[in-house]
Amino acid sequence: MKLRMPRRGRAERGPAPDEAVDRGGAPLIARADRFSAQDLIVEASFGIGARPTRLIMTTLGTVLGIASLVVTIGFAQTAAGQIASQFDAVAATQVVIEPGSANSLNGKERATGSLPWDAPDRVSRLAGVELAGLVSEVPLDAVTITAVPVNDPSEPPTLGPALMATSAGLLDAVRGQLVTGRYFDVGHDARSDRVAVLGSRAAERLGINRVDSQPSIFIGDSSYTVIGIIDEVERRPDLLDSVIVPLGTARADFGLASPDELQIQIALGAGTIVATQAPIALNPNAPENYEVQAPSPGSALRENVQADVNIVFLILGVLALLAGGLGIANVTMLSVMERVGEIGLRRALGATKRNIAHQFMVESVVIGLLGGLVGAALGVFAVVVVSVMQGWAPVVDPWLAIGSALLGAVVGLLAGVYPAVKASNIEPIIALRGSN
């Protein structure tokens, strides 16, 4: 009868033939098996979660830094969009044409051409032209503009408002607004009616604030009925300090020879084609006699303003993020100082300098990543809320939020380098003695 002998354990059998042993015959544990990646994550998680209050305070610095970066860059992009819309709405849709000029033999500047009286009708047929109007300053010489028919010789002389002459469609072309009354029409212009429209500041100087009673002003000895008051002129704000009469009236009463300027409102992006075709429409035989001011296709001014805004906000965001990184470094260094005994014990139990450094590096990276995620979310939320409250279109690049969260981890990594090196260089004996 055969008896089955019990199987011996590994300790009873002894080491395998190819297994390394120490002097006492016990198998050696490979260095890589002493502190695995799993152990590293567990130890780092315990170190982070052991002090929740400190974790919150440490993460708060990164949260504020990342949130500030996202908010500043987000507001920069949103503000740039608002600036772009303003430039597109005003500068990029305006073309101004004036008669050309040249220096004569005696050194005086003289006009080389003149704008036709029907210039608005000629350019209105061009593609991209929406509105057009003529405007000209009327020289008064010794004539004054007053609100009373009798001048008191004892009163000191005062400077009256300027006199301007425009076509009927100018107000819309320069984006002006009527406060009260109306603007003169083509009929007033054709009949040379003595009617006038006042700019808001000119009306205030003349003491006129309503037109329902048909008030009059006097240009020299002639009476002109005020039919309207304008305000908020975007493209010719000087009209607010002026008395405005029809071009036909200025030709009949003051001998106006020709208009000074043609204002054109164009569609967005039509600046180049209108600038090329408008002089030909005004004078096919000598289009070079006109000076044209048109927006460039790329709107270089708008791009420069956007770049300046982006740089300013980016600098503010980087400074805020730097403050968050310094906060992580300070708190991590404080944690190293408080855990000297723990570090010494782990070194005495076999942990290497690299194990200690990796643990503190992982703790810093995790703290930075948590702060980056929370800060990016708060930053995007703040940009959207403020933009909606102001009636703006929020502009936030999705990659900004993702990159900011990852940037928090990078900041944590950089902030943890010095504390980790400091911790790894602590000698076990000194650490254990210092903790007692």
C-alpha positions in Angstrom: 0.0 0.0 0.0 1.4 3.3 -1.1 1.1 6.3 1.2 0.7 9.8 -0.3 3.2 12.1 1.2 1.9 15.7 1.9 3.3 18.4 -0.4 5.8 20.6 1.2 5.3 24.4 1.2 7.7 26.7 -0.6 9.6 27.4 2.6 10.0 23.7 3.2 11.0 22.9 -0.4 13.6 25.7 -0.5 14.2 28.1 -3.3 13.9 27.2 -6.9 17.1 26.4 -8.7 17.0 29.7 -10.7 15.7 31.9 -7.8 18.1 34.4 -6.2 18.5 34.0 -2.4 20.2 36.1 0.3 22.8 34.8 2.7 20.3 33.2 4.9 18.7 31.3 2.1 15.5 33.4 1.8 14.5 34.5 -1.7 15.3 38.1 -2.6 12.4 40.4 -3.6 13.2 42.4 -6.8 13.6 46.1 -6.3 10.8 46.9 -8.8 8.4 44.8 -6.6 9.0 46.8 -3.5 7.0 49.9 -4.5 4.8 49.5 -7.6 2.8 52.1 -9.5 -0.4 50.9 -7.7 1.3 51.5 -4.3 2.4 54.9 -5.5 -1.1 55.9 -6.4 -2.5 54.5 -3.1 0.1 56.3 -1.0 -0.4 59.6 -2.9 -4.2 59.3 -2.6 -3.9 58.7 1.2 -1.5 61.7 1.5 -3.9 64.0 -0.3 -7.1 62.8 1.4 -5.6 62.7 4.9 -5.9 66.4 5.3 -9.1 67.5 3.5 -9.1 71.0 4.7 -5.6 71.6 3.5 -6.5 69.9 0.2 -9.3 72.4 -0.3 -7.2 75.4 0.6 -4.3 74.2 -1.7 -6.7 73.4 -4.6 -8.3 76.8 -4.1 -5.2 78.6 -5.2 -5.1 76.6 -8.5 -8.8 77.0 -9.0 -8.5 80.8 -8.7 -5.5 80.8 -11.0 -7.0 78.7 -13.7 -10.4 80.4 -13.4 -8.7 83.8 -13.7 -6.9 82.6 -16.8 -10.0 81.2 -18.5 -12.0 84.3 -17.5 -9.4 86.8 -18.8 -8.8 85.0 -22.1 -12.6 84.4 -22.5 -13.4 88.0 -21.8 -10.5 89.0 -24.2 -12.1 86.9 -27.0 -15.5 88.2 -26.2 -14.3 91.8 -26.1 -12.4 91.3 -29.3 -15.7 90.1 -30.9 -17.5 93.2 -29.6 -14.7 95.4 -30.9 -14.8 93.6 -34.2 -18.6 94.1 -34.5 -18.2 97.8 -33.8 -15.5 98.3 -36.4 -17.6 96.2 -38.9 -20.7 98.3 -38.1 -19.1 101.7 -38.5 -15.6 101.8 -40.0 -15.9 98.8 -42.3 -19.1 100.1 -43.9 -18.1 103.6 -44.6 -16.6 105.1 -47.8 -15.8 108.8 -48.0 -15.1 110.5 -51.3 -13.6 114.0 -51.6 -12.3 116.1 -54.6 -8.6 115.6 -55.2 -6.2 118.5 -54.5 -2.8 119.6 -55.7 -0.4 122.4 -54.9 -0.3 125.3 -57.3 2.8 127.2 -58.4 2.4 129.7 -55.6 2.2 126.9 -53.0 -1.5 127.1 -52.3 -3.6 123.9 -52.4 -6.3 123.8 -55.0 -9.0 121.3 -55.9 -8.4 119.2 -59.0 -12.0 118.1 -59.4 -15.5 118.6 -58.0 -18.3 116.4 -56.9 -21.5 116.5 -59.1 -24.7 117.5 -57.4 -26.3 114.2 -58.3 -23.4 112.2 -56.9 -25.7 110.1 -54.5 -27.8 109.0 -57.4 -24.7 108.0 -59.5 -23.1 105.8 -56.8 -26.4 104.3 -55.6 -26.5 102.1 -58.7 -23.2 100.4 -57.7 -23.2 97.0 -56.1 -22.6 97.2 -52.4 -23.8 100.8 -51.9 -26.7 101.1 -49.5 -27.0 104.8 -48.8 -25.3 108.0 -49.9 -25.4 111.7 -49.2 -23.6 114.9 -49.9 -22.3 117.4 -47.2 -20.5 120.7 -47.5 -19.5 123.5 -45.1 -21.0 126.9 -46.1 -18.7 129.8 -45.4 -20.6 132.6 -43.6 -17.9 135.3 -43.6 -19.4 138.1 -41.4 -22.9 136.6 -41.3 -24.1 135.3 -38.0 -26.7 132.8 -36.9 -29.1 133.8 -34.1 -32.5 132.9 -32.7 -33.7 136.5 -32.6 -34.2 139.0 -35.4 -32.7 141.9 -33.6 -29.0 142.1 -32.6 -28.2 144.1 -29.4 -25.1 146.1 -30.2 -24.3 146.3 -26.4 -24.0 142.5 -26.1 -20.5 141.1 -26.6 -20.1 139.2 -29.9 -20.5 135.4 -29.6 -19.4 132.7 -31.9 -22.5 131.2 -33.5 -22.9 127.6 -34.8 -21.5 126.5 -38.2 -23.6 126.3 -41.3 -23.7 123.0 -43.2 -25.5 122.0 -46.3 -26.5 118.4 -47.1 -28.5 116.4 -49.4 -31.8 114.8 -48.3 -30.3 111.3 -47.7 -27.2 112.3 -45.7 -28.7 111.7 -42.2 -29.2 108.0 -42.9 -25.8 107.7 -44.6 -24.0 109.0 -41.5 -26.2 107.1 -39.1 -27.9 110.1 -37.4 -31.0 110.1 -35.2 -33.8 112.5 -35.1 -34.7 113.8 -31.6 -37.8 115.7 -32.8 -39.4 116.8 -36.0 -38.1 115.6 -39.4 -35.2 116.0 -41.9 -35.8 117.9 -45.1 -36.5 115.9 -48.2 -35.8 116.1 -52.0 -38.7 118.6 -52.4 -37.2 121.1 -50.0 -33.8 120.8 -51.8 -35.3 121.2 -55.3 -37.4 124.3 -54.2 -34.5 125.8 -52.2 -36.9 126.2 -49.2 -35.6 128.1 -46.3 -35.8 125.3 -43.8 -33.2 124.2 -41.3 -32.3 121.2 -39.1 -30.3 121.8 -35.9 -27.7 119.6 -34.3 -28.5 118.9 -30.7 -25.7 121.1 -29.3 -26.5 123.9 -31.7 -30.1 123.8 -30.7 -29.1 124.0 -27.1 -27.0 127.1 -27.8 -29.9 128.7 -29.7 -32.4 127.9 -27.0 -34.6 125.7 -29.2 -35.8 122.3 -27.9 -39.0 121.7 -29.8 -40.3 122.3 -33.3 -44.1 121.9 -33.1 -44.5 125.7 -32.9 -42.3 126.1 -36.0 -39.5 128.2 -34.4 -37.3 130.2 -36.7 -33.6 131.1 -36.7 -31.9 133.9 -38.5 -28.9 133.6 -40.8 -28.0 137.2 -41.3 -31.3 138.9 -42.0 -33.0 135.9 -43.5 -35.4 133.7 -41.5 -35.3 129.9 -41.7 -37.9 127.6 -40.2 -36.5 124.9 -37.9 -38.2 121.6 -38.8 -36.1 119.1 -36.8 -33.3 118.4 -34.3 -30.8 115.6 -34.7 -28.5 113.7 -32.3 -26.1 110.7 -32.2 -24.4 111.1 -35.5 -21.8 108.4 -35.7 -19.8 109.4 -38.8 -20.0 113.2 -38.8 -20.3 114.3 -35.1 -19.5 117.9 -36.1 -23.1 118.1 -37.5 -24.3 118.2 -33.9 -22.7 121.7 -33.5 -24.2 123.0 -36.8 -27.2 124.4 -38.5 -28.0 122.3 -41.5 -29.8 123.5 -44.7 -30.6 121.8 -48.0 -28.0 122.0 -50.7 -30.4 123.8 -53.0 -30.9 126.4 -50.4 -27.2 126.9 -49.9 -26.7 127.3 -53.7 -29.4 129.9 -54.0 -28.8 131.9 -50.8 -25.0 131.6 -50.3 -23.6 130.7 -53.7 -22.3 127.3 -52.8 -20.1 126.2 -55.7 -19.9 122.4 -55.1 -20.2 119.8 -52.3 -17.2 119.1 -50.1 -17.7 115.4 -49.4 -19.7 112.3 -50.4 -20.6 110.0 -47.6 -21.4 106.4 -48.6 -22.7 103.5 -46.5 -21.8 100.2 -48.0 -22.4 96.5 -47.3 -19.8 94.7 -45.2 -16.9 93.6 -47.4 -17.7 95.9 -50.4 -15.1 98.6 -49.6 -12.6 97.6 -52.3 -15.1 97.4 -55.2 -16.9 100.6 -54.2 -13.6 102.4 -53.9 -12.7 101.3 -57.4 -16.0 102.0 -59.1 -17.3 105.1 -57.4 -14.8 107.6 -58.9 -15.6 106.2 -62.4 -19.3 106.6 -61.8 -18.7 110.2 -60.6 -16.5 111.2 -63.6 -15.6 108.5 -66.1 -13.1 110.8 -67.9 -11.1 111.7 -64.8 -11.7 109.3 -61.9 -8.2 110.1 -60.6 -9.5 113.5 -59.5 -11.1 112.1 -56.4 -9.7 110.9 -53.1 -11.4 107.8 -51.7 -11.2 106.7 -48.1 -12.4 103.1 -47.9 -11.9 100.3 -45.3 -9.3 97.7 -46.1 -10.5 94.1 -46.5 -8.7 92.8 -43.4 -9.4 95.9 -41.2 -5.8 96.1 -39.9 -6.9 98.6 -37.2 -9.4 96.1 -35.8 -6.9 93.3 -35.8 -4.3 95.5 -33.9 -6.9 96.4 -31.3 -7.8 92.8 -30.8 -4.2 91.8 -30.4 -3.6 94.5 -27.8 -6.6 93.4 -25.8 -5.6 89.7 -26.0 -2.0 90.5 -24.8 -3.3 92.5 -21.8 -5.7 89.9 -20.6 -3.2 87.1 -21.2 -0.6 88.8 -19.0 -3.2 89.1 -16.2 -4.2 85.5 -16.5 -0.5 84.3 -16.4 0.1 86.3 -13.3 -2.9 84.8 -11.6 -1.8 81.3 -12.6 1.7 82.0 -11.2 0.1 82.9 -7.9 -1.7 79.5 -7.9 1.5 77.6 -8.7 3.3 79.3 -5.8 0.5 78.3 -3.5 0.8 74.7 -4.5 4.6 74.8 -4.0 4.3 76.4 -0.5 1.7 74.0 0.8 3.5 71.0 -0.6 6.7 72.1 1.0 4.8 72.5 4.3 3.5 69.0 3.9 7.0 67.7 3.5 8.1 69.4 6.7 5.2 68.0 8.6 5.7 64.4 7.3 9.4 64.1 8.0 8.8 61.2 10.4 6.7 59.4 7.9 9.3 59.9 5.2 12.0 58.6 7.5 10.0 55.5 8.4 9.3 54.7 4.8 12.9 55.1 3.9 13.9 52.8 6.8 11.4 50.2 5.5 13.1 50.2 2.0 11.5 53.0 0.0 14.0 54.7 -2.3 14.6 58.4 -2.9 12.8 58.0 -6.2 9.8 56.4 -4.5 9.5 59.4 -2.1 10.0 61.9 -4.9 7.4 60.3 -7.1 4.8 60.2 -4.3 5.1 64.0 -3.7 5.1 64.7 -7.4 1.9 62.7 -7.9 0.3 64.5 -5.0 1.1 67.9 -6.6 -0.1 66.8 -10.0 -3.4 65.5 -8.7 -3.9 68.7 -6.7 -3.1 70.8 -9.8 -5.4 68.7 -12.0 -8.3 69.0 -9.6 -7.8 72.8 -9.4 -7.5 73.0 -13.2 -10.8 71.1 -13.8 -12.8 73.1 -11.2 -11.2 76.4 -12.3 -11.8 75.9 -16.0 -15.5 75.1 -15.3 -15.9 78.2 -13.1 -14.1 80.4 -15.6 -16.3 79.3 -18.5 -19.4 79.7 -16.4 -18.4 83.2 -15.4 -17.7 84.3 -19.0 -21.1 83.0 -20.2 -23.1 84.5 -17.3 -21.5 88.0 -17.6 -21.8 88.0 -21.4 -25.5 87.1 -21.2 -26.2 89.8 -18.6 -24.5 92.4 -20.8 -26.2 91.2 -24.0 -22.9 90.0 -25.6 -22.2 86.9 -27.6 -19.9 84.8 -25.3 -16.8 83.6 -27.1 -14.9 80.7 -25.4 -12.6 78.4 -27.3 -13.4 74.7 -26.2 -9.6 74.0 -26.3 -9.1 76.8 -23.8 -11.1 74.9 -21.2 -9.4 71.6 -21.9 -6.0 73.1 -22.1 -6.5 75.1 -18.9 -7.4 71.9 -17.0 -4.3 70.2 -18.2 -2.3 73.3 -17.5 -3.4 73.0 -13.9 -1.7 69.5 -13.8 1.4 71.0 -15.4 1.6 73.8 -12.8 1.2 71.2 -10.1 4.0 69.2 -11.6 6.3 72.1 -11.7 5.3 73.3 -8.3 6.0 69.9 -6.8 9.5 69.5 -8.2 11.4 71.2 -5.4 9.4 69.8 -2.5 9.7 66.3 -4.0 13.5 66.7 -4.3 13.6 68.1 -0.8 11.7 65.1 0.6 13.7 62.5 -1.3 17.0 63.9 0.2 15.9 63.4 3.8 18.0 60.8 5.5 16.1 58.1 7.4 18.1 58.3 10.7 17.9 62.1 10.8 14.1 62.0 10.0 13.4 59.4 12.7 15.4 61.3 15.3 13.7 64.6 14.4 10.2 63.0 14.7 10.8 61.7 18.2 
